[in-house]
Amino acid sequence: MAPRLMLAAFLMLGLASTAMAAGSTSTSTPPDSRFKDAESLVKAGDFASAIPLLQKVVANDPNNADALNYLGFSYRKLGDLEPASTYYEKALAVNGRHKGALEYQGELFLKLGKPELAEKNLRVLDKVCTFGCEEYDDLKAAIKAYMAKQSS
């Protein structure tokens, strides 16, 4: 009799956790297809076309750190540094450990002649990327290139 009770309890726990998981997904925002479209445009280098899509994503989900980061990236690549800075700050306010935003904001700092702030982002990335990551490596290389250019 005891094994049957254990089995029944196990099954009830499994059903309860499945019901809780199903309930938790119903309250979350479904993925916005515009984000995937915008991401494809960013990766293709079509930043001007990506921006309006990303702005719509952020209008629906103001805490989407990935969309905020891509907005900053797109504006930076178009040379519009003020909104780029604003969007990186917003992305990092949502997620202070966002590797992409830390890297790209660091690159923006270099463009603005503020290597000390880029190095601060590099130190944060060093902590976030426990075993190393591409964002850390890329920002470190950008800082090194910036410093070499300054000394020549």
N, C-alpha and C positions, 0 to 999 in steps of 0.2 A: 504494500500500500504506500509506503514512503516514497519509493521511486516514482510512482504515479503522481503524487503530490508535488514532488520536485519538478517533474516534467510539466505539470499544469502551471506551476509558478513560473517556470522558465518561459513557457509559451505566453503567459499573460504579460510578463515583463517585456518580451519581444514585441507583442502587439501594442503595448502602451508606448514603447519608445518609437515604434513606427508611426503611431497616431500623432505623437508629439512632433516628430520630424515632419510629417505631412502638414500639420498645422502651422509649423514655423515657416515653411516655405510659402504658404498662402499669404502671409503678411509681408513678405519681402517683395521688393520691386523686381519685376521681370527684367531680364537683360534688354537693353535698348539696342535694336538692330542698327540704329544710326551710329552707335559707337563703333561697331565692327566696320561699317562703311567708312567712317572717319579715320579709323586706324589704318585701313587700307590706303586711303588717300595720303595720310602722313607718311607711311612707309614708301609710297610712290613719289614723295616729294611735292605733292600738290597741296601745299599748306593753305593756300587761299580758299580752296574748295572745302577743306576739312574744317575750317574754323566755324562756319555757320552750323554745320552738323554737330560739332562739339558743344557749341553754345546751347543748342536745343537739348542735348543730353544733360548738360549742367543745369538748365532751367528745370528739367524734370527731376534731377538728382544732384542737388548742390554739393553733396558730400562725395561725389565720384572723383576720388583723387587721381585716377588714371586719366579721366577726361580733362580735369584741370591741368594736369601735367602736360598732356598733349596740346592743350591750348597755349600754355606757356612756350612749349617747344615750337609750335607753329608760328607764333608771333615772333619769337627770337629768330627763327630761320628767315622770316620776312624782313628782319631788321627793325621791327617795332618793339623796342626793348622795354618800354614802360608797362604795357599790358603783359608782356612776357613775365616780368618781375612780379606783377600782381598775381598772376595765375600760379606761378611757382609757390608763392607765399601761401596762397589758398590751399594748394595741394598739400603742402607741408603742415598747414594748420589742421587739416583733416587727418593726415598720416605723417607724422614727423620722421618716420622710418622709410618713406617712399624712396626707394633707391634711384629710380629714374629722375624724380624731381630734385633729389640731392645732387646728382651728377649734373643735370642740365642747369640748375641754378648756379652751381659752381662754375660752369662754363660761361654763364652770363656774367658772373662776377669778374671773370678774367677779361671779358669783353669790355667791362666797365672800368678796368684797371684796378680791381680790388682783389689781388691775389690772396691776401690774408683771410678774406671771407671764403674764397674757394678752398683754401686749406682747412678752414673750419668745417666745411661740408665734407672734405676728404676724411677728416678725423671721425665724423659721425658715420660715414660709410664704412670706415675701418671697424667700427663697433657693430654696425648692422650686418656686415658681410663677414660673419665669423670665419669662414674658410676661404675668403676672397670672393670677388664677383667682378663681372665685366664693368659695371658702373664705377667701381673703385679704380680698376685698372685704367679705364678711359679718362677719368678725371685726373688721376695721377699723371698720366702722359700729357694731358692738356696743360697742367700746371708746369710740368718740366719744360714743355715747348715754349710756354709763355715766358718762363724765367730765362731760358736760353736766348730768346728773342730780345728780352730786356737788357741782357748783359752784352749783346753784340752791337 
